[in-house]
Amino acid sequence: MRLVVLGGGESGVGTAILGKQKGYDVFVSDYGKIKDSYKEVLTNNEIIWEDEKHTEALILNADVVMKSPGIPEKAPIVKKLIEKGISVISEIEFAAQFTEALTIGITGSNGKTTTSLLTYHVLKQGGLNVGLAGNIGKSFAWQVAENKHDVYVLELSSFQLDGIINYKPHIAIITNISPDHLDRYNYDYNLYIASKFRITKNQTEADYLIYDYEDEAIQNWLSKNTIKANKVPFSLSEKLENNGAFLEDDKFNSTINKELFTMQINELALEGKHNIKNAMAATAVAQLLNIRKQTIRESLTNFQGAEHRLEKVLKIQGVQYINDSKATNVNSVFYALDSMTTPTVWIVGGIDKGNDYDELMPLVREKVKAIVCIGVDNAKICDVFNNVVDIMVETTSMSEAVQIAKRLAEKGDTVLLSPACASFDLYENYEDRGNQFKQAIYNL
């Protein structure tokens, strides 16, 4: 069997290693440049690779193709593969067939990284032999090749879910759904929603779907479609007493299989309403896997949080600096601004993904004292918020943005980097952007 891997990044190299181990004839092709560290791994494993080109003769003879999530279906080479009837799948689909491990699949427009890290943390503290993969850390395929975990927590993007045929998680979580990546879905929000729900399409009556009961897109889809999995909703406003989690009198209650877990929300390590929901989702998983209540409580109390997601960096002269570089869409910024409790200097901008900033207006009026724009093109942000805040400054580098934010902030204020945009105009990715923000703060 010939396995062609398109994309020589983390998921591609992991798939190549697993494919080689399972006896496939493996070829890796990347239209861009493969990192030297990955080239070394491929060469050491005697896997043939190419970069900065796609040699069609070596690709179109595949039995199966694993496409990295960053490559769109519209790419010419992918179109040709589909026209030839060659199966094009995701790393998750490829790797799942080679492990007996139970998997927890977590998706959503926002919160999936924090929920994945938190779920992993709770299960690990509970003594399970658990791996963390998907959109995060070492690739799933690579771990299946090298480790023997009993459970995997998988953070799954819509792009990874698009490449699924038979894969099913035993427990699926949809944290929420809001418009994102619509350029990959013909600007049709319904296609994006359907992509998220692929996470439950192969689930059976023995499996579980944990989801946000208050999310309009989720509720709308569930009202029109039937699923086989057991539904486990969570809510901040509705009292869900049978198999679900809800908030009551500043504590959250989670009932799974008639077992009740309760915890005061002020004991949670993470702040903000959205993080109560993330904690509810992780707790439901832990209960389904019979983790002790005391362990769940301790884990939710001592969790450290995700880097670049509402990450408290430093407090300088009474001003708190927060790195939320992972907020690449409007909905993420909504959560960030909603959790601010002090006057905020907001650093925003980058490559706009067709953002509609209207839903942020009430929060910006209430909480934001100044806006510092960072990005190649800030025109849209300036147009939208010009009459909403008193001070708006355009900058061209992170160090300049942080310097200006420092001048604008007073003791007791917060400086928040929450860009609402992609980072590729000035940075490699959101991590690079967040790291440059942190470095600029350390340099103050």
ZIJO-V503571 format. One line per field, one symbol per residue. ss: DSSP state (A for helix, B for strand, O for the rest). psi: psi as a letter, one per 30 degrees, with the letter a starting at -180 (. if undefined). burial: 1 if it has 9 or more other ideal C-beta (glycine too) atoms within 8 Angstrom, else 0. A space follows every 10 residues. Layout:
ss->???
psi->???
burial->???
This chain:
ss->OBBBBBOOOA AAAAAAAAAA AOOOBBBBBB OOOOOAAAAA AAAAOOOBBB BOOOOAAAAO OOOBBBBOOO OOOOOAAAAA AAAOOOBBBO AAAAAAOOOO OBBBBBBOOO OAAAAAAAAA AAAAAOOOOB BBBBOOOOOA AAAAAAOOOO BBBBBOOAAA AAOOOOOOOO BBBBOOOOOO OAAAAOOOAA AAAAAAAAAA OOOOOOOBBB BBOOOAAAAA AAAAOOOOOB BBBBBOOOOO OOOBBBBBOO BBBBBBOOBB BBBBAAAOOO OOAAAAAAAA AAAAAAAAOO OOAAAAAAAA AAOOOOOOOO BBBBBBOOBB BBBOOOOOOA AAAAAAAAOO OOOBBBBBOO BOOOOOAAAA AAAAAAABBB BBBBOOOOAA AAAAAOOOOO BBBBBOOAAA AAAAAAAAOO OOOBBBBOOO OBOOOOOOOA AAAAAAAAAA AAOO
psi->kkjkjjjhae eeeeeeeeee eggljkkkkk fakkkeeeee eeefghkkll lgljjeffeg glekkjkkff klffkeeeee eeefgkkjll eeeeeefgkf kkkjkkllel feeeeeeeee eeeefggkik lkacgkakke eeeeeflikf kkjjkkleee efgkefkkke kkkjelklkl gfffhhhjee eeeeeeffff fglafflkjk ljffkeeeee efffkklflk kjllkffkjj fjilklkkhg lkkjjkhgkk klkkfffkek lkeefeeeee eeeeeeefgh kkeeeeeeef egkflkkgjh jjdljkhgkk kkjhffigle eeeeeeeffk glkkjkkllb jkhhkjgeff eeeeeefkfk kjkklejgee eeeegegele kkkklfleee eeeeeeefkl kflkjjjifg llffefleaf eeeeeeeeee eff.
burial->0111111110 1111111111 0001011111 1001000110 1110101011 1001000111 0101111110 1000101111 1100010111 1111110010 1011111111 1111111111 1111110101 1111110011 1111100010 1111111111 1111001111 1111111111 1101100010 1111111111 0010001111 1111101110 1100001010 1111100001 0011111000 1111110000 1010100101 0111111111 1111111110 1000111111 1010110111 1010010011 1111111111 1111111111 0011111111 1010101001 1011001111 1111100101 1100100110 0110100111 1111110110 0011111111 1111111001 1111011101 1000
